[in-house]
Amino acid sequence: MKLRTLAFGFAIFVLPVLASAQLPAPNAAGVSIGHQHLYVADVAKSRDMWLAFGARDVSSDKLKNMMAIPGVLIMLREQKDTIPSGQTVANHVAFSVKNYADIKAKVAALGGKVMLDKTDGPGQLLADMPDGVRVEFVGAPDQQEVIKFHHLHVQAVDLPPLREWYLKVFGAETGERAGMPSAVFTDGRVDFLAAREAPKPSAGGAIDHFGFEVADMAAFKKRVDQLGIKFEREPEKRDDLGLTIAFITDPVGTRIEITQGMAAIGKK
């Protein structure tokens, strides 16, 4: 196994390079978890953080600043004064990790502000990182991957109709985790967290938007049109990116990008 060494101040981490980071298979509606698009003040610093966590750099001339973790792609865009994700509807992104103690040490070395550190059982850590992205890690010592996408957490006041929207639009299955309603995909899920007051929309936040990959954009557009949902940005083929993309917004203000073509990137 090849090793990558990364230095952060006093700490040096040796990481196994992930052999595969492909996106999950699509569900019956042709939809799978796709990517997270993070708006950060310092792309280079954020990239190093994700590499330390176990991501793999899959940047290209067409798509720069892209990391891959099994089950999801992470894209970085430099932008100052973003809203911390914990204050927005796109509250945090979560990953399962094989070595909980190792990831906990990395979060501390990278300056993360720990909000939760549950050490009974396999472990659960919630932290606000310096770039404004709130990240959760759950211990999974039996998994083969060093790190793997687990869930995205959307927070809102009224959860049942929001989950129903995700079920209808993306063909997700009904689920529940830790008492929270979920929209479950073939691998990964969107969990819905109750908020007392409506959080800020995700646009302009550290997690500006997240993406779903579709097998057939035309079929997805037909589905959305039949549901009476308006695209924020109609499907557009972007030869400069090698993708077809579109944007919609969920009922509570979570910005969502729809892509066709990301799955090929995740296989590289």
N, C-alpha and C positions, 0 to 999 in steps of 0.2 A: 504493500500500500504506500502510495506517495504521501509525503508530509509537507505541509506548508507552515513556516514559522512566521509569526507576527509579533512585533514588539509594541507594547503600549506602556511608556514610562518605565516603571520598575519591573513590570511583569512581562514575561515572554511566554507565549502560548504556542504549542505545537499541535496542529490540527490535521486530522485525516482529511484528504480531499474527497468530496462526495463523488461517487461513481455515476450517479444518475440523479437528475432533478426534474424529471418530466412531470407535466401537469397530469392530474387525474383524468381517467376516462370520462366522457360525457355521460350524463344521465339520460333517461328515456326522452327528455325534451331536447337533447343535444347540447346541454349546458354543463360546464364544470367550473370550479374555482380557477381563476386566472392569475391576477396580479394585484399587488398593492402599490399605489403610487404615492411616494412620500415626498413632501416638500420640506427641505431642510436648509439650514443656513450655510453649512459647510459639507458639500458633497463628498470630498475626499475623506474627511473625518468619519462621516456616516458610512461610507463604503468600507473603511477599515473596521468599523464596529460590526457590520454584518458579516464580513469575512472572519472576524474573530469568533462570532457566534456559530460559524460553520457554513455560511453561504458560499456559493461558487460564482465567480465573475463570468458572465456570459455576454458582456457588452460586445457590440459590433459597430461598424461604421454607420449603420442605419439606426440602431437602437443603443444609445450610449448609457452608461451608468446603470446597468442592469445586473442584478444578482439573482441567483437561483437557489432555492431551497426545495427539497422534495415536496411537491404538492402546491407550490406557489412561486411566482416570480416577483421580484421586488425592484421597482424602478425609482430612481432618485432624481429630483430636480432641485436646483439651487434657488432658494427664495428666502428673503429675510423676513423677520417678524411674522412668522406663521403662528396660528393659534395652537396651543398644545392639544394633542388629540383627546386627552381626558376631558376637555371642555366641550367637545363636539359630539355629534351623533356617532361618528366613527371612533368609538372610545379607545379600542386597542386591538392589536393583532396578537394571536397566541400560537405558540409552537410547543410540541412535545419534544423532550430531549432525553437522550440516553443516560447522560451523566449530570444529575441535578447539581451536585456539589461543584462541578467544573463550571457550569453556566452561571451559578451564583457568584463564584469568584470573579468571573469575567465581567458580570454586571457591576460589581463593586469597583473593579479596576478601571472600568470605563466611565465611572462617575454617575451611575444610575442611582436614582432616588427610590429606594425600595418602599412600596406601599403595603405589600403583603409578603410574608415569608412563612409558609405553612410547611413545617418540617415533618409532621406526622404523616406516615404513608410515603408515597414516592416523591412528594414535594410539589409545592405550587408557589411561584414567585411572580409578583406583579411589580413593575418598576417603570418610572418615568425616566427615559434616557435624555441626555443633554440636548439632543436634537428636537425634543418635544414629542417624540413618539412614545406612547405607552405600550409596553410589551409584556406579555405574560408567558411564562414557561411552566410546563407541567412535566413532572418526571415520568419517564416511561422506560425503565431499565431493560425491558424485554424487547424493545424495538431494535431493528437492525441499524436504522439511520442514526447518525449523530444528532440530527435535528430534522424535524418534519413539521409542515403546517398542521395546525390543529383547528383553530377557529378564528373568526372575526367577531368582535363584540360590538353590536349596534345598540345604543341606549336611547330610550324614548319613554314617553309617559304612558301611552296606550299600546300595549304589546300585541294582543290578539289580532287586531286588523292589520298590523304591520307584518306579522308573520304570514298571514293569509296572502298578503300582496306578494311576498317572496315565493310562496308556494305556487301562485297562479302565474306569475311572470316567468319564473325560472324552472318550474316543474320540480321544485325541491320536495322532499318528503317531510312530513310532520315528525318532530322529535322533541326531546326534552333532556336537559342536562343540569344537574344541581338545582332543580326546581325552576329553571329558566326555559321558556319556549325556544325552540330551535327550528331552523330550516336546514335540512340535512341533504348533502350532496354525496356523490359516490365516494369521495374521500375529502373530509373537511365539512365544515358547517358554519352557519351564521347563527350566533346566539343573541338573544334579545334581553337586555338588561333594563330593569325598571328605573326610571328617573323621576324625581319629584317635580322638577320643572323641565321644560323643553330645552335640551342642549342646543348649542349653536350648530348651524349646518356645517357639513364637512368641508365645503369649498373654502380654500384659504387656510385650512388646518394642516397640521403636520402629516396626517393621513388625509390628503386632499380627496382622494377617491380610491375605490378598489374596483377590480375588473372581473368579469366573467368571460370565459372563452366559450364561443359557440361553434358548433360544427358546420352550421349553415346560416349565414347572416340573413339571407332572404327569408328562410323559414322562421327565424326569430322575429324579424320585422313583421311578418304576417301575424304571428302570435300576439305581438304587442299592439298592433293596429286593431286586432279583433277585441282586445281588452279595453280599447279606448284610451290607451296611454300615449301621451305625446313624447316624442323624442326631444331631448334638449339639443341634440345634434344628430341629424339623420345619418344613416349608414353611408360611409364614404370609403372608397378604395384608395389607399395611400401607397402608391408604388415606392415612394421615398422611404417608407417604413417597412414595406413588405407585409402590410396588414390591411384589413378592412376594419374600420372602427365606427362606433356610435356612442352616444351618451344619453342616459336617462337619469332621473332623480327619483328616489323613493319618497313616500308620503311625508317623511319627517326631515327630509333635506340631505340625505346621504347621496352624494354624487357617485354614479356608477358608470364605468366604461365597459362597453361590450366590444369584444375583439374576435376576429377570425384570423388565425395565423400564428397566435402566440404559442400554441401547442408544439409547433415545429421548433421554436426557439428553446423550449424547455427540454427537448431531446438532445440538444447539442452537448 
